[in-house]
Amino acid sequence: MGAVDCHCHLAAPEFQGDIEGVLEDAKKAKVLALVVVAEHLGDFEKIIQLSERYPGFVYPCLGVHPVQSILGGHECSVTLKDLDEALPLIDLYKDCLLAIGEVGLDFTPRFASTEEQKGEQRQVLIKQIQLAKQLDLPLNVHSRSAGRPTINLLKEQGAERVLLHAFDGKPSVAMEGVKAGYFFSIPPSIIRSEQKQKLVKQLPLDHICLETDSPALGPEKQVRNEPKNIFIAAEYIAKIKGVSVEKVLDVTTQNALRLFPKLKNFIWK
């Protein structure tokens, strides 16, 4: 019984030295597929190359994250210029993409303290929602400190196939996403997050997917997370829901297939 990691960052610098070993460990652990997301233009080629080296296992998603890195290791709110620079490469690789992502809103005050910054984030997200609709692709979505605004904007723009990853909002807000048919992916950090535990208690199992968000959101703080840890999330969800781990793995895999139809060519249940 395997699992689909619906959101991970394998182009991250933390994996630069041993990505092959990380992928082999994931395969040995019975991870069925890795949905690898981008944050910025600099990730795109690395992710495509990984998907070409591991076809049928690594699936690429390209998109522009609401928080962008700048020189000196600092981070700032995304601009339309960031998106404009990325669009030609997304267009170049559109036929091999599993989804558009990672996209979304991040209203953490240190990144978006003004209405102007929040407005520009919204414009960047709207353009990427429109792109996903045009390409008939799902969206892999970030919504830190912006759960309700993100869900509202997705609904307003008519987004249908949506994964809200590592959702940090209230369960009541998440249920608005459930009503819209959206899925929520849960990382291994659930074992140390009361908010994620409350979220899983409320969410119906048929709207839950699994993710690692590797190298972040692992079972231990400040320790590099890896795709093989996805089963930690499955075990904790099973405990909260009072069902078997096998049931969680089966339902979350079926959910991933509903969300990402292209996976059906490689994963049979």
BELBELZI-V623349 format. One record per backbone hydrogen bond with DSSP energy under -0.5 kcal/mol. NH is the residue of the N-H (numbers start at 1). CO is the residue of the C=O. E is the energy in kcal/mol with one decimal. If there is no record, write none. Layout:
nh->NH co->CO e->E
nh->NH co->CO e->E
//
This chain:
nh->3 co->30 e->-1.2
nh->5 co->3 e->-0.5
nh->5 co->33 e->-2.4
nh->6 co->4 e->-1.0
nh->6 co->210 e->-2.8
nh->8 co->35 e->-1.7
nh->9 co->214 e->-3.1
nh->10 co->8 e->-0.6
nh->12 co->9 e->-1.2
nh->15 co->12 e->-2.0
nh->16 co->13 e->-1.7
nh->18 co->15 e->-0.5
nh->19 co->15 e->-0.8
nh->22 co->18 e->-2.0
nh->23 co->19 e->-2.4
nh->24 co->20 e->-2.4
nh->25 co->21 e->-2.5
nh->26 co->22 e->-1.8
nh->27 co->23 e->-2.3
nh->28 co->24 e->-2.6
nh->29 co->25 e->-1.7
nh->30 co->27 e->-1.6
nh->31 co->26 e->-2.5
nh->32 co->3 e->-3.3
nh->33 co->3 e->-0.9
nh->34 co->57 e->-3.3
nh->35 co->5 e->-3.1
nh->35 co->33 e->-0.5
nh->36 co->34 e->-0.9
nh->36 co->59 e->-2.7
nh->37 co->8 e->-2.5
nh->37 co->35 e->-0.6
nh->38 co->61 e->-0.5
nh->38 co->101 e->-1.6
nh->43 co->40 e->-2.2
nh->44 co->40 e->-0.6
nh->44 co->41 e->-1.1
nh->45 co->41 e->-0.5
nh->47 co->43 e->-2.3
nh->48 co->44 e->-2.3
nh->49 co->45 e->-2.6
nh->50 co->46 e->-2.2
nh->51 co->47 e->-2.3
nh->52 co->48 e->-1.9
nh->53 co->49 e->-2.0
nh->54 co->50 e->-1.9
nh->55 co->52 e->-0.5
nh->57 co->54 e->-1.7
nh->58 co->54 e->-2.7
nh->59 co->34 e->-3.2
nh->59 co->57 e->-0.6
nh->61 co->36 e->-2.2
nh->62 co->99 e->-1.1
nh->65 co->39 e->-2.5
nh->65 co->63 e->-0.6
nh->68 co->76 e->-3.2
nh->70 co->74 e->-3.2
nh->73 co->70 e->-1.0
nh->74 co->70 e->-0.6
nh->74 co->71 e->-0.6
nh->76 co->68 e->-2.8
nh->77 co->111 e->-0.7
nh->78 co->66 e->-2.6
nh->83 co->79 e->-1.4
nh->84 co->80 e->-2.7
nh->85 co->81 e->-2.1
nh->86 co->82 e->-1.1
nh->86 co->83 e->-0.5
nh->87 co->83 e->-2.0
nh->88 co->84 e->-0.6
nh->89 co->86 e->-0.7
nh->90 co->86 e->-1.8
nh->91 co->87 e->-2.6
nh->92 co->88 e->-1.9
nh->93 co->89 e->-1.8
nh->94 co->90 e->-0.5
nh->94 co->91 e->-0.8
nh->96 co->93 e->-1.9
nh->97 co->94 e->-1.1
nh->98 co->60 e->-3.0
nh->99 co->60 e->-0.8
nh->100 co->138 e->-2.5
nh->101 co->62 e->-0.9
nh->101 co->99 e->-0.6
nh->102 co->140 e->-0.6
nh->103 co->140 e->-2.1
nh->105 co->142 e->-1.7
nh->107 co->144 e->-1.8
nh->111 co->108 e->-2.3
nh->112 co->108 e->-2.6
nh->118 co->114 e->-2.0
nh->119 co->115 e->-2.5
nh->120 co->116 e->-2.1
nh->121 co->117 e->-2.3
nh->122 co->118 e->-2.2
nh->123 co->119 e->-2.0
nh->124 co->120 e->-2.4
nh->125 co->121 e->-2.4
nh->126 co->122 e->-3.0
nh->127 co->123 e->-2.2
nh->128 co->124 e->-1.5
nh->129 co->125 e->-2.5
nh->130 co->126 e->-2.5
nh->131 co->127 e->-1.8
nh->132 co->128 e->-2.3
nh->133 co->129 e->-2.2
nh->134 co->130 e->-2.4
nh->135 co->131 e->-2.3
nh->136 co->132 e->-0.6
nh->136 co->133 e->-0.6
nh->137 co->132 e->-2.8
nh->138 co->98 e->-0.7
nh->139 co->161 e->-2.0
nh->140 co->100 e->-2.6
nh->141 co->139 e->-0.6
nh->141 co->163 e->-3.3
nh->142 co->103 e->-3.5
nh->146 co->143 e->-1.8
nh->150 co->146 e->-2.3
nh->151 co->147 e->-2.3
nh->152 co->148 e->-2.9
nh->153 co->149 e->-2.2
nh->154 co->150 e->-2.6
nh->155 co->151 e->-2.4
nh->156 co->152 e->-2.7
nh->157 co->153 e->-2.1
nh->158 co->155 e->-1.4
nh->159 co->154 e->-2.7
nh->162 co->160 e->-0.9
nh->163 co->139 e->-2.5
nh->164 co->162 e->-0.5
nh->164 co->183 e->-3.1
nh->165 co->141 e->-2.7
nh->165 co->163 e->-0.8
nh->166 co->185 e->-1.5
nh->167 co->164 e->-0.6
nh->173 co->170 e->-0.6
nh->174 co->170 e->-2.2
nh->175 co->171 e->-2.2
nh->176 co->172 e->-0.6
nh->176 co->173 e->-1.0
nh->177 co->173 e->-1.0
nh->177 co->174 e->-0.7
nh->178 co->174 e->-2.0
nh->179 co->175 e->-2.1
nh->180 co->176 e->-1.0
nh->181 co->178 e->-1.9
nh->182 co->177 e->-2.7
nh->183 co->162 e->-2.7
nh->184 co->207 e->-2.5
nh->185 co->164 e->-1.6
nh->186 co->209 e->-2.2
nh->189 co->217 e->-1.3
nh->190 co->187 e->-1.7
nh->191 co->188 e->-1.8
nh->192 co->189 e->-1.9
nh->193 co->190 e->-1.0
nh->194 co->192 e->-0.6
nh->197 co->193 e->-2.0
nh->198 co->194 e->-2.4
nh->199 co->195 e->-2.1
nh->200 co->196 e->-2.5
nh->201 co->197 e->-1.8
nh->202 co->198 e->-1.3
nh->203 co->199 e->-2.6
nh->207 co->204 e->-2.1
nh->208 co->205 e->-1.8
nh->209 co->184 e->-2.5
nh->211 co->186 e->-1.9
nh->212 co->7 e->-1.1
nh->213 co->7 e->-3.0
nh->216 co->213 e->-2.4
nh->223 co->220 e->-1.3
nh->225 co->215 e->-2.1
nh->229 co->226 e->-2.0
nh->230 co->227 e->-2.0
nh->231 co->228 e->-0.9
nh->232 co->229 e->-1.7
nh->233 co->229 e->-0.8
nh->234 co->230 e->-1.7
nh->235 co->231 e->-2.3
nh->236 co->232 e->-1.9
nh->237 co->233 e->-2.4
nh->238 co->234 e->-2.3
nh->239 co->235 e->-1.8
nh->240 co->236 e->-2.3
nh->241 co->237 e->-2.8
nh->242 co->238 e->-1.4
nh->243 co->238 e->-1.8
nh->248 co->244 e->-1.8
nh->249 co->245 e->-2.7
nh->250 co->246 e->-2.6
nh->251 co->247 e->-2.7
nh->252 co->248 e->-2.6
nh->253 co->249 e->-1.7
nh->254 co->250 e->-2.2
nh->255 co->251 e->-2.5
nh->256 co->252 e->-2.1
nh->257 co->253 e->-2.0
nh->258 co->254 e->-1.9
nh->259 co->255 e->-2.4
nh->260 co->256 e->-3.0
nh->261 co->259 e->-0.6
nh->263 co->260 e->-2.1
nh->264 co->261 e->-1.7
nh->265 co->262 e->-1.2
nh->266 co->263 e->-2.3
nh->267 co->263 e->-2.2
nh->268 co->266 e->-0.5
//
